[in-house]
């Protein structure tokens, strides 16, 4: 496990799923973590699950510039520094055809999934510059690497996040602020269970060559790596944690279960 001793890291959307798994692993790697989210009760439950006094929660709407300013001010007042930011909070796709996507859905998803990342990065950069560096990890999606049907607003935001990550990485490299993106495939979380009926287990997700969905902790591992000194020369990178989904066509999708099984075992 990568070492994050004595760092102070903000994780947005840390009340469940990938954010909670990342926050838990960040604490176990030696850092102080500030979880943020809109749901106070979910935040309290997350802190109880982590069970460590180095974890705290702040109510936060990532789509609000003013809310970002309040969160950053509170973290600096309590901890004196910000070493890392994990932009994880996001809304899921609406599963609507492009010509039926509503303006309301577009505005809400882009405000949270893209503008929220923009506001967050701008909010923490001054402190990171003062500290002599830092690490920002933007949680995008395989939907930010390839086109996925029925995800127009979501995809636009996730592709936008990818571009924002690269531009910021270039501009901030000389300040020793690293900016990278993680691109999860299908992950077993409360959101994907509710919205997509995702099921855990080997062989339960044929679209991925590995044949299964990821656990949230598997995504958290990539996030912690990018936050740590192990990734000190890594910036502008896009790490797909997707079981091979974006590497190409799954053998089973291409050949069928019977032939792929005969050839690959």
N, C-alpha and C positions, 0 to 999 in steps of 0.2 A: 504494500500500500504506500502511495506517495506521502511524503511528509509535508504537513502544512502547519507546523508548530508556530504558535504565537501570531498567526495571521488573523485578520478580521475580514469576514466574507459575508456579503449579502446574497441571499437566494430568494428571488421572487417566485410567487406561486409555490411556496414551500410547504403548504398544508397537506399535500397528498401526492401520490404518484412519483414522478421523476424528481420533482423538487424536494419532497420529503426524503427520498432515498439519498439524494445528493447532500442535503443538510446533515443527515445522520452520518454519512461517510466522512463529510468534512470535519465534523466534531471528532469522530474516531481517529482522524488523521492529525489531530492536534490543534485545530483552529477554533476560534470563536465564530459562531454563525448567527446571523440575524435573518430570521425567516420573515417574509412579508406576504400579505394576502388580504383579500377583502373580508373573508369570513373569520371572525374572531374565534368562534367556537372551534372551527377546524384548526386554527392556529394553536389553541390551547391543547387540543388533542395531539397535535404533532409534537409539541414540546414534551407532553407526557410520554409519548412513544420514544422519543430520543433519550429522555431521562438524564440530561446533563445540564448543569448550571451554565455552561458556556453557550447554550442555545437560548435565544429569546425571540419574541414575536412582535412585529409592528403591523398595525392595520395600514393598508396601502392599496391605492388604485393606480396601477402602473400607467394607465392612459392619461393620468392627470399630472401635469408639470408641477403644480403646487404640491401634490402629494409626494412626488419625488424629492422636492426640496425639503419637505418636512422630515422624510425618512433619513435622508443623508445628514441633515443637521442633527437629528437625534442620535444617529450612530456615531458621528464625530464627537458629540457632546459626551456620550457614554464611554466610547472606546478610544477616541483620539485619532483614529486612522481608518482607512478603508483600503484593504489590500486586494480584494477580489470581488467581482460581481458576477453572479449567474443569472442571466436574463432568461428565466424559465416560464414565467406566467404566460398563459395563452388561452385563447378560445379555440375550440375544435371546428372543423369544417362543417358547413351546413348541409352537405350532400345534395346540393341542388344543381341541375344543369346550368351552364353558363347563362343561357338566355332567360332563365327563371330566377337567377340570384337577385335578391332584393338590394336596394340601395342601403337599407337599414342594416342588413347583414354585413355588407361591404364595410360600412362606416365603423361598425362595432368591432369587427375582426381586425381591420387594419389599425384602428386606434389602439387596440391592446397588443396585437402580435407584432406590429412594426413601429408605430409611433411610441409605444411604451418602451421599446428597446432603445430607440433614439433618445428619448428623454432620460432614460436611466444611464446610458453611456455618458451623455453630456453632464449629468449630475455628479458622477463619481470621478471624472477625469481630473478636475482641479486638485482633489485630495491625493490622487495617485501621483500626479506630477510633483506635489509637495513631498511625497514619500520617496520619490526616486524610482517609481515604477509600480506595476500592478498587473493583474490579469483579469480580462473580461471574457466570459464564455457565454456565447449566445446559443440558446437551444433552438435550432431550426427543425428540420424534418427531412425525410426522404422526399417529401413534397416540395422541398426547396432545391432538390437536385434533379428530379425528373418531373415530367408532367403527369399528374394523377387526375383522372376524370372526376367531376362533381366537387371540385375543391377550388373554384376560381378565386374567391376572396382569400382563403387560407393560403393557397399557393402563391398568390401575388405578395402576400405579407412575408411568407417564408423565403421566397426568392429575394425579396427586398432586403430582408435581414442578412442574407448571404452577401449581397453587394455591399451593404453598410459595413459588415464585418471586414471585408477586404480593404475598403477605402480607409477605415479607421486604423487597421493594422499598418498600412503603409504610412499614414500620417503620424502615428504615435510611436513607431518603432524606435525613433531616436530619443524618446522619453522613457524607454524601457517599459512601456505599457503594451502588453501583448493582447491581441484580440483574435479569438478563434471561434469557430462554430462547430457544434455537434449536431449530427443529423440522424436522429433515431428512426428506425423502421417501426413496425407495429410493436407496441409495448403493452404489457399487461398492467393496466392501471384502472382505478375506478371509472375514469372518463371513457376509456376504450371498451370496458365491459358494458357500460350503460349505453354508449352510442353505437358501438359496432358489434356487440356480442362476442368479444374476444375471449378465447378459451386458452388456458395454459396447456402445455404438454407437448411431447415429441409427436411430430406428424400432424399437429392440429392447425398448421398454417402453411399450406403448400406454396403460396406466392414467394416465400423466402426459401432460398436453396437449403438453408439449415432446417427448414420444415417446422419451425416453431416461432412463437413470438418471444420477444426479449422480456427479461425482468427489469424492473426499474433500477435495480442495483447495478445491472450491467451498463446502463447508460450513465449512472452515477460514477462508475469507475473511469470512464473517459473524461467526465467533467473534472474530477479531482486531479487526474493526470495533468490536464491543461492549466489548472490553477497552481500547480506545484512547480518547484524548481527543476523537476525532471523534464519539463517542457520549456526550459529557459530560452531555447533557440527556436521555438515554434510560435509563429504568428502568421495570421492570414490563412491558417489551415482549415480544412473542412473534413471532419472525421465522421464517416458514415458508420453507425453502429446498427446494422440492419440485417444481419444474418446473410449477407450477400445479395440482398434484394436489388440494389442498384448496380451490382457488378454485371448484370446481364439477365437473360431469361432463365428462370428456374428450370433445371432439367425435367422436373415432373410436369411443369406447365408446358414445356416444349414437346416432350416425348410421351407423356401420360404416365400414370403411376406404374403400370405393369412393365413397360419397357424400361423406364428409368430405374425401377427396382432391380430388374434383371441385369442392367449394365453397371449400376452403381452400388447395388447391395442395400 
